[in-house]
Amino acid sequence: MRPSMSRGLGVSSGSPGAYWGIGVALFLNTFTNKVDRKGRVSVPSTFRNAVKNSDFQGIIIYALPGEAALEGSDISRFEALSEHIDTHFGPYSDEPNDIAMTVLAEAAELNFDPEGRVTLPQHLRDHAGIADQAVFAGMGKRFKILAPDTHAKQRQSVQGRARDALRSLPPLGAGKG
């Protein structure tokens, strides 16, 4: 019997998300929240609920290289990313060090405060151009945090590509035995 995915549920080894690969949270929907002068922003409740069964009660965020945006996930996806970086490249390759210095060394583990907020570090706010508002855009196993104008531009620019990609995507379950 195949389990169903449930929106906003944290994922543990015995939960529905484990069927789809590594045990990660599922982030859906888009929210725009106020950022106060200290850099605190409320994480959408569905995002907080998505990580509630995680080993780390918070989110991991990092700057996306070459893009004015932050990417975030739960700790298990970030651990899997780190492991993938370590095992994907050859032992004498510069790429793992480049990625580690660019992504892992600049990442932030952000705990939720009692009100469900996190404090976005200044260097990450600067990278994404976030001032008084932040858009949380759910992207399945990960999410982006962007300035509202950047989000609007990105959303507009990807519409046609997304339509084409959806048309070429094999039907759900195709090729599964």
N, C-alpha and C positions, 0 to 999 in steps of 0.2 A: 504494500500500500504506500502510495506516495503522499508525503505530508504537504499541506498547503502553506503558502507564505502568508503571514499575518502582518499587517501594517503596524509599526510602532513596537513590535515585540523585540526584546533583547534576545540574543541568540547564544545558547550554550550547546554543549556537545549533544544533548538529547533533544534539542529543539528543532523546529521546522527548517531553520536556516542551515543547519548542519547538512541537510540533504544537498544543498547547492554548492558545497565546497567547504572552504574554511568557515568556522563559526563566526560570522560577522553580523552586525546590526544592519537593518534596512532603513535608509533615510529617504523619505518621500516628501513632496510638496515644496513650496517656496514661501519664506517668511521674511519680512523686513522689520528689524527691531532697532530701537534707539541705542546708541552707544553714548555713555556718559563721559564726562571729561577725564575720568580715571581709566577709560578704556573698557569699562564693564558693559557687557551686553547679555541680555537674557537669551539663553539657548532655547529654541522652540521645545515645548513640552514633549512633542512626539519624538524629537531627537533625543531628549533626556531619557524617555521611556525606552528607546531603542538600545541604550547602553546600560540599562539598570541591572542586567544580569551579567555584565562584563566583570572581569577581574579588576578593572580600573574604573572608578566612578567619575568619569569625566570624558573628555575628548582629546584627541591628538590632532594638532593642526600644523601645517607647514606651508611655506611660500611655494607657489608653483613657478618653476623657472620659466622665464620668458613670458609670463602672463601676470597681469595685475589682479591676482586672485590668490586666495588661500584654499587649501584642500584639507579636509578633516575626515576622521573616521574614529571607530572605536580602537582600543588597544590591540585587539587580536588581528585586525587587518593591517595595522601598522607593523606589528611583529612579523606578519607574513611578508609584507613588503621588504622589510629589512633582510629577512632570510632569503627572499628571492634575489635581491641585489647581490648577496654574498655568494649564492650558488649559481647564478646565471652566467656570470662572466668568468673568463679564464683566470688562472692564478697570477698572471703577469699583466693583466689588463688594468688600464688607468680608470676605466669607467666606474667600477665600484667605489673607488675613492672620490671621484668627481661627484657621483650621486650622493655619497655619504656626506661630503662636505657641503653640498648644496641643499640637500633635503633633510637628512637625519640630524646633522649638527645644528640646524636652524629650527628644528621642530620644537613644539611646546606641548607639554602635558598640562592640560587645563582642568583642574577640579571644579566641580559645581559648588557655588556657595549655597547657603540655605534658601535663597530666592531663585535658584536655578540659573544664576549668572556665571560667566567666566570673565576673566580679565584678559583681553587680547594684548599681547606684548606690543610695545611701540614699534619695534622693527618690523613686525608682521603687519600692523596697521598701515605703516608707511609703504610697505611693499604693495599692498592692495589698494592704497588710496582711500582707506576707510577713515571717515571723520566722525560725523554724528549719527550715521545710520549704517547698518550692515544687513546685507541680504544673505540668508541661509537658503541655498538651493540644493534640495535633496537629489542625489544622483545614484540611488540604489545603495551600494555598499560603502559609498563615500558621499561627501557633500562639499560644496564650495561656499566660501564666504567672500562676498564682493561688495564694493561700493554700489549703490543703486544705479548710477549712470552706467557703470561698467557692465552690470548684469543686464540692463536693458539693451545695450549694444551687442553683447554676446548672444543674448537670446534671439535678437533680430537676425544676426549674421548666421546662425546655425539652422534656422528654420528649413531652408531648402535642402541642405545636406541631410538633416534628420529625416525629412520626408523621403528622400532618395534611399537613405540607409534602411529605413523601415520597409520600403518596398522590396529591397534586395535581401532582407533578413529571411532565412529559412523559417518555415512554420514552427511554432513552439512544439518541441518534442520530436521534430524530424531528425532522423539519424540515430535516435536512442533505441537501444535494444531491449 
